[in-house]
């Protein structure tokens, strides 16, 4: 049965995976198409039912393999206290043509934080890699990064200071999971976020993003030597 019917914008989604014959797609709710958000219970692991953007993913580098490595990761970390993109396998049709089995996912951006955490989207930052700003401001992250770069060891005093910058438990759980799945691309797909509004905790937290090159893609690789 039909559950939602809504006009929206659509774009090709992804970076290097755009070269593949099967394309991932992003859909955007815009007022000029009728509604400026999607309001529907698409996913099962989270309570949020409001979305500005959604993505249909081919599973990136895993699109010729299992096509579910990254959604498996999302399910495994659901209780580990860091963010992930919820998911739902779907059959995708475009202009009445069948495109195959895709994964409908949340889109990581300021709207994701707004609707999952009820925060002002203009008071959050999302950082990629070392210091690439996806949204918000980079000042807080650069302060944290430069402090970690200067210290030689983490003792009890430094640990207390680090805990002012970073949600330590959140970060430890994130790094242990990356180790567990031996993610080849763990350094290339890092996402940190924080809220810098006066009434919120400004510590940076981790977002799990893109684990398509994990789970034995390079089974003999020593993760600790390359992390």
C-alpha positions as CSV (number, residue, x, y, z in Angstrom):
1,X,0.0,0.0,0.0
2,X,1.1,3.6,-0.5
3,X,2.5,5.2,2.7
4,X,3.8,8.5,1.5
5,X,3.5,10.4,-1.8
6,X,5.5,13.6,-2.1
7,X,7.2,15.7,-4.8
8,X,10.8,16.6,-4.0
9,X,14.2,17.5,-5.5
10,X,16.7,14.8,-6.5
11,X,20.4,14.8,-7.1
12,X,23.2,12.3,-7.7
13,X,24.9,11.6,-4.4
14,X,28.5,10.6,-3.5
15,X,32.1,11.4,-4.3
16,X,34.3,8.9,-6.0
17,X,31.4,6.4,-6.2
18,X,29.8,8.7,-8.8
19,X,31.9,7.0,-11.5
20,X,30.1,3.7,-11.0
21,X,27.3,2.9,-13.4
22,X,24.8,2.6,-10.5
23,X,24.3,6.0,-8.9
24,X,23.3,6.9,-5.3
25,X,20.7,9.6,-5.1
26,X,19.8,12.3,-2.6
27,X,16.2,13.6,-2.3
28,X,15.4,17.0,-0.8
29,X,12.1,18.2,0.5
30,X,11.5,21.8,-0.7
31,X,8.6,24.1,-0.2
32,X,8.4,24.9,-3.9
33,X,7.5,21.2,-4.5
34,X,4.8,21.3,-1.8
35,X,6.3,20.4,1.6
36,X,9.7,21.5,3.1
37,X,10.2,18.3,5.0
38,X,9.5,14.6,4.9
39,X,7.3,13.5,7.8
40,X,7.0,9.7,7.9
41,X,8.2,6.8,10.0
42,X,10.8,5.5,7.5
43,X,13.2,3.9,10.0
44,X,13.0,1.6,13.0
45,X,16.1,2.2,15.1
46,X,15.3,5.9,16.0
47,X,12.3,7.9,17.1
48,X,12.8,10.7,14.7
49,X,10.2,10.9,11.9
50,X,11.1,14.3,10.3
51,X,13.8,14.6,7.6
52,X,14.9,17.3,5.2
53,X,17.2,15.1,3.1
54,X,17.3,11.4,2.5
55,X,19.6,9.3,0.4
56,X,19.2,6.1,-1.6
57,X,22.6,4.4,-1.4
58,X,24.0,1.6,-3.6
59,X,26.4,0.8,-0.8
60,X,29.3,2.7,-2.4
61,X,32.4,0.5,-2.7
62,X,30.4,-2.5,-1.6
63,X,27.8,-2.1,-4.4
64,X,29.1,-5.2,-6.3
65,X,29.4,-7.2,-3.0
66,X,27.0,-7.6,-0.2
67,X,25.4,-4.2,-0.5
68,X,24.7,-4.2,3.2
69,X,28.0,-3.7,5.0
70,X,27.3,-0.2,6.1
71,X,23.8,-0.8,7.2
72,X,25.1,-3.8,9.2
73,X,27.4,-1.4,11.0
74,X,24.5,1.0,11.7
75,X,22.5,-1.9,13.3
76,X,25.5,-3.1,15.4
77,X,26.2,0.3,16.9
78,X,22.7,1.2,17.7
79,X,23.3,1.1,21.5
80,X,27.0,2.3,21.5
81,X,26.3,6.0,22.2
82,X,27.5,7.5,18.9
83,X,25.6,8.6,15.8
84,X,24.9,6.6,12.7
85,X,22.6,6.8,9.7
86,X,19.5,4.8,10.1
87,X,18.4,2.6,7.2
88,X,15.8,0.7,5.4
89,X,16.3,-1.6,2.3
90,X,14.0,-0.5,-0.6
91,X,13.2,-1.4,-4.2
92,X,13.9,1.8,-6.1
93,X,12.1,2.8,-9.3
94,X,13.0,6.0,-11.3
95,X,10.6,7.1,-14.0
96,X,8.9,3.7,-13.7
97,X,12.2,1.9,-14.4
98,X,13.4,-0.5,-11.8
99,X,16.9,0.4,-10.5
100,X,17.3,-2.4,-8.0
101,X,17.7,-2.9,-4.3
102,X,19.0,0.2,-2.5
103,X,19.4,1.3,1.1
104,X,17.3,4.3,2.1
105,X,19.4,6.3,4.7
106,X,19.5,9.4,6.8
107,X,21.6,12.2,5.4
108,X,24.4,13.5,7.7
109,X,24.1,17.3,7.8
110,X,22.8,20.1,10.0
111,X,19.2,19.0,9.4
112,X,20.0,15.5,10.8
113,X,21.2,17.1,14.0
114,X,18.2,19.5,14.1
115,X,15.6,16.7,14.0
116,X,17.5,14.0,15.9
117,X,18.6,16.3,18.8
118,X,16.1,19.2,18.6
119,X,19.0,21.7,18.3
120,X,19.3,24.9,16.3
121,X,20.9,23.9,13.0
122,X,22.7,27.3,12.9
123,X,24.4,26.5,16.2
124,X,26.1,23.1,15.3
125,X,29.3,22.2,13.5
126,X,30.1,19.2,11.5
127,X,33.8,18.5,10.7
128,X,35.2,16.0,8.3
129,X,38.7,14.5,8.4
130,X,41.2,16.7,10.2
131,X,39.7,20.2,9.8
132,X,37.4,20.3,6.8
133,X,34.2,22.2,7.8
134,X,31.0,20.6,6.4
135,X,28.8,23.0,8.4
136,X,29.1,25.6,11.1
137,X,32.4,26.9,12.4
138,X,35.8,25.3,12.6
139,X,37.2,27.3,15.6
140,X,36.3,24.8,18.3
141,X,37.7,21.8,16.4
142,X,41.0,23.6,15.5
143,X,41.4,24.5,19.2
144,X,41.0,20.8,20.1
145,X,43.1,19.5,17.2
146,X,46.0,21.9,18.0
147,X,46.0,20.9,21.7
148,X,46.2,17.2,20.9
149,X,48.9,17.9,18.4
150,X,51.1,19.7,21.0
151,X,50.9,17.2,23.9
152,X,53.3,14.3,24.2
153,X,51.3,11.9,26.4
154,X,47.9,11.6,28.0
155,X,48.3,11.6,31.8
156,X,45.5,12.2,34.4
157,X,45.8,16.0,34.0
158,X,45.7,15.8,30.2
159,X,42.8,13.4,30.3
160,X,40.7,15.9,32.2
161,X,41.6,18.6,29.7
162,X,40.8,16.2,26.7
163,X,37.4,15.4,28.3
164,X,36.6,19.1,28.0
165,X,37.0,19.0,24.2
166,X,35.8,15.5,23.4
167,X,33.1,13.1,24.6
168,X,35.6,10.4,25.7
169,X,33.3,7.5,26.1
170,X,31.7,8.3,22.8
171,X,35.1,8.4,21.1
172,X,36.4,5.2,22.7
173,X,33.3,3.3,21.6
174,X,33.7,4.7,18.1
175,X,37.4,3.7,17.8
176,X,36.9,0.2,19.2
177,X,34.2,-0.4,16.7
178,X,36.4,0.8,13.8
179,X,39.1,-1.6,15.1
180,X,36.6,-4.5,15.4
181,X,35.4,-4.2,11.8
182,X,39.0,-3.4,10.5
183,X,37.7,-0.4,8.4
184,X,40.2,0.4,5.7
185,X,38.7,3.8,5.1
186,X,38.3,4.8,8.8
187,X,40.6,7.8,8.4
188,X,39.0,9.1,5.2
189,X,35.4,9.2,6.4
190,X,35.6,10.8,9.9
191,X,32.7,13.0,11.0
192,X,32.7,15.0,14.3
193,X,29.9,17.2,15.5
194,X,29.3,19.6,18.3
195,X,26.8,22.2,19.4
196,X,28.1,25.7,20.3
197,X,24.9,27.2,21.6
198,X,25.1,28.5,25.2
199,X,22.7,25.9,26.6
200,X,24.3,22.8,25.2
201,X,27.3,20.6,25.7
202,X,30.0,21.7,23.3
203,X,32.0,18.5,23.4
204,X,32.7,16.9,20.0
205,X,31.0,13.6,19.3
206,X,31.5,11.0,16.5
207,X,29.3,10.1,13.6
208,X,29.8,6.7,12.0
209,X,30.0,7.3,8.3
210,X,30.8,4.9,5.4
211,X,32.1,1.5,6.5
212,X,31.8,-0.1,3.0
213,X,35.5,-1.0,3.0
214,X,35.4,-3.0,6.3
215,X,34.6,-6.5,7.3
216,X,37.5,-8.3,5.5
217,X,37.9,-6.2,2.5
218,X,41.6,-6.4,3.3
219,X,41.6,-9.2,5.9
220,X,45.3,-9.3,6.5
221,X,45.6,-5.6,7.2
222,X,46.8,-4.6,10.7
223,X,44.4,-1.8,11.7
224,X,46.5,-0.5,14.5
225,X,49.6,0.0,12.3
226,X,47.6,2.1,9.9
227,X,45.4,4.1,12.2
